[in-house]
Amino acid sequence: MKQSRPYPFVQVSKKAALSVERGHPWVYDTEILAAEGCADGELADVFTGQRTYLGTGFYNSRSKIRVRIISRNANDRFDEAFWERRLRHAWEYRKTVMRDDISCCRLIFGEADSFPGLTVDRFSNLLAAQTLCLGIEKRKGLLFPLLCKILEEDGQRIDGVYERNDLAIRELEGMEQGKGFFPLAGREAPASPVTEITENGITYAVDVENGQKTGFFLDQKYNRQAVARLSRGKTVLDCFTHTGSFGLNAAMGGAVHVHSVDISEEAIRMAERNAARNGLSDRMTFETANVFELLPALPPKRYDFIILDPPAFTKSRKTTQNAARGYKEINLRAMKLLPPGGYLATCSCSHFMTEELFVKMLHEAAHDAGVRLRQIEARQQSPDHPILWNVPETNYLKFYLFQVV
């Protein structure tokens, strides 16, 4: 180090040091050897047991992730210029990889953008944010206005930032739950948390106050395009439709008919409104049903394209095997329902259901269904959700397109 360090220090185990040196930004509570003068939500320097500097990050004594490292550069100064530079890098990256799709995309993807625990999605004129790190929580009064300034300087209209902090995990980090517009100096909060976006030529109403996650699932943007390309002339069953996005893309892509199913009546009503908004109601029907009960009751060969986009069946390693059984059940049923030459889109959005486990499940389902899978495409999340190879938690979405033969 080339300068005197103004931060308290944390000493970590060899295991933690090796993980940090390989690029992972988390230090767990069980990996702490010593900590002196650390305050929750404030910066601390991380050292090996031999006092070799590893990085600087946010400390939180209430979190299992005791330190979230934000920099491994001993010369960094964590002032406003530092955070503005980070935000500009994130925006420039989105402009590069999303090009004309920057009006609805993820602007900040947590650790992948070196903003631990922070998610910011853009839905046209509104930003929706979730904060799961106390250190970021204490600095959002700086970060949110800076982000708005950067976007507006680039000609983007931003009317407000809506916080979706209604997650129980915040309490484990020492933060309260809540939601509402973040107060931005010099401007009034928007009159409504509902806005309109256009994705893949389809218009949606997005409710950042009450919608799933931050209001809309952006990570499947280009996977929905891939489904649309295969849909012309097909009869499609869209399972776990939520607000109808895959089904709408299939209908827009030329499907003869799309039947969309979800267990949530509210989601189905919104999907119906989205179909009407886009002039697709004549080719789409909707049903409130449990997909696990619906698939076994359907006659074979009614549909020649089935889409499976379930919610995460597991959010921990402990329940991964149960989740695998759930994924196998719906995929096995879908494979049996399809005629020879039919098409299947299937995915998992759980990080704990790894690529290896998901592929193993698909092999087993195909074997038990007595079919072969001809892979068309293997895809992941859209590039506004970048994957850091040294942070496996950022790699979570598996998406496959098959022909069943």
Secondary structure, 3 states (H helix, E strand, C coil): CCCCCCCCEEEECHHHHHHHHCCCCEEEHHHEEEEECCCCCCEEEEECCCCCEEEEEEECCCCCEEEEEEECCCCCCCCHHHHHHHHHHHHHHHHHHHHHHCCEEEEEEHHHHCCCCEEEEEECCEEEEEECCHHHHCCHHHHHHHHHHHHHHCCCCCCEEEEEECCCHHHHCCCCCEEEECCCCCCCCCCCCEEEEEECCEEEEEECCCCCCCCCCCCCHHHHHHHHHHCCCCEEEEECCCCCHHHHHHHHCCCCEEEEEECCHHHHHHHHHHHHHCCCHHHEEEEECCHHHHHHHCCCCCCCEEEECCCCCCCCHHHHHHHHHHHHHHHHHHHHHCCCCEEEEEEECCCCCCHHHHHHHHHHHHHHHCCCEEEEEEECCCCCCCCCCCCHHHCCCEEEEEEEC
